[in-house]
Amino acid sequence: MKKLITCLVTIALCLFPSTTSSYSQENWVGSWSTSPVEFSVQKFFGNRFKDFGLHHLTLRTVIKPTLTGETVRLTFSNTYGTGPMTIDAVTIAKTISKQRIKVHTKKNVTFNGSKKVTLRKGETIHSDSLNYHVDALEPMTVSMYMKNTEQLKTFGLIGGTTYISSGNQVNLPATTGVPMVLNGSFGEYDVIPLFTGLDVDRPDASSTVVIGDSTLANDIPILYSTKQHLANVHNVGVLQQAIKGNRLCADGAGRLGMAYGESMLKRYERDALNQPGVKNIIIKVGCNDIIHPNCKSMMGIAPKVTTKEMIDAYKVLIRKAHRRNIKVYLVTRSAWKGYTRNILNKGDDIEWTLEIDQMRKDINAWIKTNPADGYIDLDDLCQDEDCTELRSEYVTDGVHFTLEGQKAVVEKLPVRL
């Protein structure tokens, strides 16, 4: 009888293989990503957004993957939604320019076999795997149609350009919308609704997460990926997980509220450790922990933090990564003398002082002897011997990098970590 049962079980397994077996063989690695934040387009886009109404909208996002693959999946997040969000249709296609796609490359994206999916409040979901070829650094377009966007609160604010238009235009060669780009004296934000990741099935590859604040929320991840490909390193995806205004120890505070994101300590698990295929993490965060509490506009809003608290926080990040055999590389806090944070042209919001800057120097001294797997020293990007002020050609306002400054940072990143 025992032999008979064993034989029947064997036959059953052959006829009806496990539904999880194919999934377990997939090796997802991040090729593109953006960090979700809580943001209200109604509040900050005002009438321009209301002109389109809150119903029947197409959101077409152009991104640039960093890792080639033949099988892909997309990630969508309703982390900060106030209720369920339904996506009524999603397509992926290769990009010609801006809102225009190569129609013959367009494919429907499904979720458990359906073209429509509802994300519960706080939920993040992956699409079904799709046989679709993506090339590293070649622009891709993801188009999403939603009948109702009233409770839309979850957005990425870096890493792609989204065009918003009325009606269902996901299958059209070109949409007729306007870019969802928020400009102001507080910076520029690329508004990306719900869409937070594109992964490829690559058992031979891994990903590197670039995570931090506005000094990384730029083209540094793409420039770094380009550097790797030029050096014939084609098996590493570089993921953009920086958030402008982000802090290490405290949630972002200020005029844009939670658009500055939760603290690194809170979002680290989601935005770094849990990224598909991550093997290395590059961290540059902490400037805003020092600067924001000393800004006139943020007095009493942005909590102060001590040097010890910051160092203890870095240790937590390193320790959590090492428990998962992930390597961590810290970038020194860059100099900021000359930065005034002139918000809304209302005058200087902060004045650099030796006393305030000493905290940055103490943290940098610790970073250079820290228990991480390495560090990237940005002191030689300064124009003075005391390393307090970045070279003028590297910065737009004393702290945020120009394209030349971004290239200078990438030059210091080794091709292989």
Buried (B, 14 or more C-beta within 10 A) or exposed (E): EEEEEEEEEEEEEEEEEEEEEEEEEBBBBBBBBBBBBBBBBBEBBEEEBEEBEBEBBBBBBBBBBBBBBEBBBBBBBBBBBBEBBEBBBBBBBBBBEBBBBEEEBBEEBBBEEEBEBBBEBEBBBBBEBBEBEBEBEEBBBBBBBBBBBEBBBBBBBBBBBBBBBBBBBBBBEBBEBBBBEBEEEBBEBBBBBBBBBBBBBBEEBBBBBBBBBBBBBBBBBBBBBBBBBEEEEEBBBBBBBBBBBBBBBBBBBBBBBBBBBBBBBEBBEBBBBEBBBBBBBBBBBBBBBBBBBBBEBBEEEBBEBEBEEBBEBBBBBBEBBBEEEBBBBBBBBBBBBBBBBEBEEEEEBBEBEEEBBEBBBBBBEBBEEBEBBEBBBBBEBBBEEEBBBBBEEBBEEBBBBBEEBBBBBBEEBEEEB
